[in-house]
């Protein structure tokens, strides 16, 4: 009797084909070695992991121009725990594309994902000031719809736009015409994607790591945020990102989504989390993982593993009456 082939790992991501998310995913896993599950939005991709329908999801969490992807930040802050296992950086610029035969002069409505539109707003104002934004669920959903119309699989009336801002790879994939390439207000724009999964063993530190947390303040008073931040500062931990998100239980109450440049296995990070757990009513650990740039994190004097080991040994000697 032959042994059945092992099941391929399942990866959910924002589809359809050709999105920047798919590009990020292909940097994580060989598509031939995995089952790729395109989803209509990032929330569905995340929930598919929670429900067991996927082993992992790749989602955008931050853009260098527009900031955090709030839908992802909020989805990770609540519900069954998930953790970030890896981050991927993808340079981002767009192509303005349409059905063959369309010219720039024909364009008055442009479909784009809200984050794409935000990254191209200035370009659109200069080149197509008459164009309206038509919100799209993903960067390639408009391309897929135009292709269906071109192939007679969908009526033209479904197109409520004349052109779309797309990832460059999607233009040829869907058989569309390029109206303008390199569309972006900032040609250095980068989107940060994360690989998420269910909690499990934490990978060992590399010396170039991040830990992502969600932390709430215990009460509304002057200095509460400073007190929370001091847990990081006194242990020499740099925060590469901190964003406030509404807690949902009343005006003026917020949770803070934080990326700290340290690993939970490091004493300085573990000690910080002990302090936060004692200080805050809400602390959610969202994973420790290698930084995408792999640049080692500089350590402030007194915060390395050896410093903590030496200090703990000294305290043990004091407690045993062998040192003062």
C-alpha positions in Angstrom: 0.0 0.0 0.0 1.4 3.4 -1.0 1.8 6.1 1.6 -0.4 9.1 0.8 1.5 12.3 0.0 1.7 14.7 2.9 -0.8 17.6 2.6 0.6 20.8 1.4 0.6 23.8 3.8 -2.3 26.1 3.1 -1.7 29.9 2.8 -4.5 32.4 2.7 -3.9 35.8 1.1 -5.7 38.8 -0.5 -6.5 37.9 -4.1 -7.2 37.5 -6.9 -3.9 36.7 -8.7 -1.4 39.4 -9.2 -1.7 41.3 -5.9 1.3 42.6 -4.0 0.3 40.2 -1.3 0.7 37.3 -3.7 4.2 38.6 -4.5 5.0 38.7 -0.7 3.6 35.2 -0.4 5.9 33.8 -3.1 8.9 35.2 -1.1 7.8 33.0 1.8 7.0 29.7 0.1 7.3 28.1 -3.3 3.7 28.1 -4.8 4.4 24.6 -6.1 5.0 23.4 -2.6 1.8 25.0 -1.0 -1.9 25.3 -1.5 -2.6 29.0 -2.1 -6.0 30.3 -1.0 -6.9 33.7 -2.5 -9.5 35.6 -0.4 -11.7 38.6 -1.0 -10.3 40.6 1.9 -7.7 40.5 4.7 -10.3 39.8 7.4 -11.4 36.7 5.6 -7.8 35.5 5.2 -7.1 36.0 8.9 -10.3 34.3 10.0 -9.6 31.3 7.8 -6.5 30.7 9.9 -8.5 31.0 13.1 -11.1 28.6 11.8 -8.5 26.0 10.7 -9.2 26.4 7.0 -5.7 27.6 6.4 -2.4 27.1 8.2 -1.0 30.6 7.5 -2.0 33.9 6.1 0.0 36.7 4.5 -1.4 40.1 5.0 -0.3 43.7 4.6 0.2 45.4 8.0 2.0 48.7 7.3 2.9 51.0 4.4 5.7 53.5 4.5 3.4 56.2 3.0 0.0 55.5 4.4 0.9 53.9 7.8 -0.7 50.9 9.4 -3.4 48.8 7.8 -6.0 49.3 10.5 -8.2 46.4 9.4 -5.3 44.0 10.1 -4.2 45.7 13.3 -7.7 45.4 14.7 -8.3 41.9 13.5 -5.1 40.7 15.3 -5.9 42.6 18.5 -9.1 40.6 19.1 -10.4 37.1 18.6 -8.6 33.8 19.0 -4.8 34.4 19.4 -2.6 34.5 16.3 1.0 35.3 16.0 3.3 37.0 13.5 6.0 34.6 12.3 7.8 36.6 9.7 7.8 40.0 8.0 8.3 40.7 4.2 9.0 44.1 2.6 7.8 44.7 -0.9 8.5 47.9 -2.9 5.3 49.3 -4.3 4.4 51.3 -7.4 1.4 51.1 -9.7 0.3 51.0 -13.3 -2.8 52.8 -14.5 -4.4 50.2 -16.8 -7.7 49.8 -18.7 -9.3 47.7 -21.4 -7.5 47.9 -24.8 -8.7 51.0 -26.8 -9.1 53.2 -23.7 -7.1 56.4 -23.6 -6.2 58.8 -20.7 -8.8 61.2 -22.1 -11.5 58.6 -21.6 -10.8 58.2 -17.9 -13.1 59.8 -15.4 -13.4 57.0 -12.8 -10.4 55.0 -11.5 -10.8 51.9 -9.4 -8.2 51.4 -6.7 -7.8 49.8 -3.3 -7.9 52.7 -0.7 -4.2 52.3 0.2 -3.2 52.3 -3.5 -5.2 55.5 -4.0 -3.6 57.1 -1.0 -0.1 56.4 -2.4 -1.0 57.9 -5.8 -3.3 60.7 -4.8 -0.9 63.5 -5.9 -0.1 61.9 -9.2 -3.8 61.5 -10.0 -4.5 65.1 -9.0 -1.8 66.3 -11.4 -2.5 64.0 -14.4 -6.2 63.2 -14.0 -7.7 65.9 -11.9 -11.2 65.0 -13.2 -11.0 61.4 -12.1 -13.1 60.0 -9.3 -11.9 57.3 -7.0 -13.9 54.0 -7.1 -12.9 51.9 -4.1 -11.8 48.3 -4.8 -11.5 45.4 -2.4 -8.0 44.5 -3.5 -5.3 45.8 -5.9 -6.3 43.3 -8.6 -10.1 42.9 -8.2 -10.7 45.6 -10.9 -8.3 43.8 -13.2 -10.1 40.5 -12.9 -13.4 42.2 -13.5 -12.1 44.0 -16.7 -10.8 40.6 -17.9 -14.2 39.0 -17.4 -15.9 41.7 -19.3 -13.4 41.5 -22.2 -13.9 37.8 -22.4 -17.7 38.1 -22.4 -18.1 36.4 -19.1 -19.6 39.5 -17.4 -21.8 42.4 -18.8 -20.0 45.7 -19.4 -22.6 47.4 -17.1 -20.7 45.9 -14.1 -17.8 48.2 -14.8 -18.4 51.4 -12.8 -14.9 52.6 -13.6 -12.8 53.4 -16.7 -9.3 52.4 -15.5 -7.6 51.0 -12.4 -4.4 51.3 -10.4 -2.8 47.9 -10.5 0.4 46.1 -9.6 2.5 46.0 -12.7 2.5 42.2 -12.9 -1.3 42.2 -13.1 -1.5 44.2 -16.3 -0.2 41.5 -18.6 -1.7 38.7 -16.5 -5.2 40.0 -17.2 -4.6 41.2 -20.8 -5.0 44.9 -20.1 -3.5 48.0 -21.7 -1.1 50.3 -19.9 -2.1 54.0 -19.7 0.7 55.1 -17.4 3.5 53.2 -15.5 5.4 54.0 -12.4 2.4 55.7 -10.8 3.3 56.8 -7.3 3.7 59.9 -5.2 6.8 58.3 -3.6 8.8 55.9 -5.7 10.5 54.6 -2.5 7.2 53.4 -1.1 7.4 50.0 0.6 4.6 47.8 2.1 5.3 45.5 5.0 3.6 42.2 5.0 3.5 39.6 7.7 3.1 35.9 7.8 0.7 34.9 10.6 -0.3 31.5 12.1 -1.6 30.0 15.2 0.5 30.1 18.4 3.3 27.6 18.7 6.9 27.3 19.8 8.7 30.6 19.6 11.7 30.6 17.2 15.0 31.4 18.8 16.4 35.0 18.7 18.6 36.0 15.8 19.9 39.3 17.3 17.8 41.2 14.7 14.2 40.6 15.9 10.9 42.3 16.6 8.2 41.6 19.1 4.7 42.8 18.4 2.3 43.6 21.2 -1.1 45.2 21.8 -1.2 47.1 25.1 -4.0 49.0 26.8 -3.7 51.7 29.5 -5.1 50.9 32.9 -6.9 54.2 33.2 -7.3 57.7 31.7 -4.9 60.0 33.6 -2.0 62.3 32.8 1.2 60.3 32.4 -0.4 56.9 31.8 1.1 56.6 28.3 4.5 57.8 29.5 4.4 55.2 32.3 3.7 52.4 29.8 6.5 53.6 27.5 9.0 53.7 30.3 8.7 49.9 30.6 10.5 49.8 27.2 12.8 52.8 27.7 14.3 51.8 31.0 15.4 48.4 29.4 16.8 50.0 26.3 14.2 48.7 23.9 13.5 50.8 20.8 10.0 51.0 19.4 10.0 50.9 15.6 6.2 51.4 15.4 3.5 52.5 17.8 -0.1 53.2 16.7 -3.2 53.9 18.7 -6.5 52.1 17.9 -9.9 52.6 19.5 -10.6 50.0 22.1 -14.3 50.0 21.0 -15.7 50.4 24.5 -16.1 54.1 24.5 -14.7 57.4 23.2 -11.2 58.3 24.4 -10.1 54.7 25.1 -7.4 53.2 23.0 -5.2 50.2 22.6 -1.6 50.6 21.4 -0.2 48.4 18.7 3.6 48.2 19.2 6.6 46.8 17.4 9.6 46.5 19.8 13.1 45.8 18.6 13.7 42.8 20.9 12.9 39.1 21.2 10.7 37.6 24.0 13.6 35.2 24.8 15.8 38.2 25.7 15.8 39.1 29.4 15.2 42.7 28.6 12.0 41.9 26.6 10.8 39.3 29.0 11.2 41.7 31.9 9.4 44.4 30.0 6.5 42.1 29.4 6.3 41.2 33.1 6.1 44.9 33.9 3.4 45.5 31.2 1.4 42.5 32.5 1.4 44.0 36.0 0.7 47.5 34.7 -1.9 47.0 32.0 -5.3 45.2 31.9 -4.7 44.3 28.3 -1.5 42.9 26.9 -1.6 40.7 23.8 1.5 39.0 22.5 1.6 38.8 18.7 4.9 37.1 18.2 8.7 37.5 18.1 10.2 37.2 14.6 13.3 38.2 12.6 13.4 41.7 11.1 13.2 41.7 7.3 16.3 43.7 6.9 18.3 41.4 9.3 20.2 44.4 10.7 21.4 43.5 14.2 19.7 45.4 17.0 22.2 47.6 18.9 22.1 46.9 22.7 22.4 49.7 25.2 25.1 49.0 27.9 23.7 46.9 30.7 20.9 45.3 28.7 22.6 42.2 27.1 22.1 38.7 28.2 25.4 38.6 30.0 24.5 41.8 32.0 21.3 40.2 33.2 23.1 36.9 34.0 25.7 38.8 36.0 23.1 40.8 37.9 21.0 37.8 38.8 24.1 36.0 40.0 25.0 38.9 42.2 21.5 39.0 43.7 21.7 35.3 44.4 24.9 35.8 46.2 23.4 38.6 48.3 20.4 36.5 49.2 22.8 33.7 50.2 24.8 36.1 52.4 28.0 35.8 50.3 28.1 39.3 48.9 26.9 42.8 49.6 
